[in-house]
Every structure is written in structure tokens, then in C-alpha cells.
Amino acid sequence: MEPNGDKIDIIAHGIPDVPFVDPSFHKDLFGVEGKIVLMSFGLISPNKGLENVIFALPKIIKKFPSEDY
């Protein structure tokens, strides 16, 4: 059987290469302009350590009052 290139798609791993956009643009959309934003991304799973971030948030906010998560 000969390979048929019409039936094969390659899906590259990673994120698309997009032009740089000033982060302030997106911060304005979500009402966090002028703030430090702590983010998590990807799947939520037990080994991510999100509970550590939540536990540490009071200390983080005390040091960085404008921080949002």
C-alpha cells in the first residue's frame, strides 16, 4: 500500500507564532490595568500546586497589594 499524502495532517506542538500585542490592551479588557496579574494555564491537576498559590495569596497580596490571580 502506497502512502497517501492527502490523508495525513501534521499538527505542530506548541502555540502559534502571533505578533506581539501590548499586554495593557488585554488588561484593559479585563479591568486589571495597572495591576500585577498572577496566572495559571493549562490543565488543572493535583500536581500543579494551585493550592500552594491559594495558600500563599494573603502574603503575596500583603507585599503586592495590586496583585490579582
N, C-alpha and C positions, 0 to 999 in steps of 0.2 A: 504494500500500500504506500503510495507516494504522499508526503506531507502536503497539506493544502493550506497555504498562507492566508486564504480568505476566512478560515475558521479559527485563526489564532489572534488573540489580542494580548498586548503587553500592557500591564498596569504597573506603572512605576511606583516604587515605595517612596513615601515622603510627602512633602507638601508642594503645591505648585509654586513656581517662581513668579511672584507677583511684584509689581512696582512698590516701592516704599511709600507708605501713607503716614503722614504725621499722626502720632498716637493721640494728640489732642483732639483731632477730628472725631475719633471714636469715643473718647472720654466725654466729650460734649453730648454725644447722643445718649449716653447712659447716666448723665448727671454726676460724673465723678471728676470733672475738670479740676485741676489744681490739687488732686489727691494722689497719694501713693496707692497703687492697686496691687494687691497680692492675689495671684490667680493660680488655679489648678486646671489642668486639662487632661484629656484622655479618659480612659475608663476609671470608674470609681471602684476600687478593690481594697481588700483588707491590708494589702502590703503597701499602699500608697502613703500611709501615715497622715491622712487627713485629720484624724483625731488628735494628733500632736499639734497641728496648726490650730485647731479649735481650742485646745487646752492652753496654748501659748498666746492666743489673741489678746487677752487682757493686758499682758505685759507688753506686747507689741504696740497696742493702741496707747498705752501709757507713755511709751517712748516716742511713738509716731502718731499723734492724735488724728492726723488727716488720713490715716490708712483705712482702706476698705478691702474686704475679702469677698 
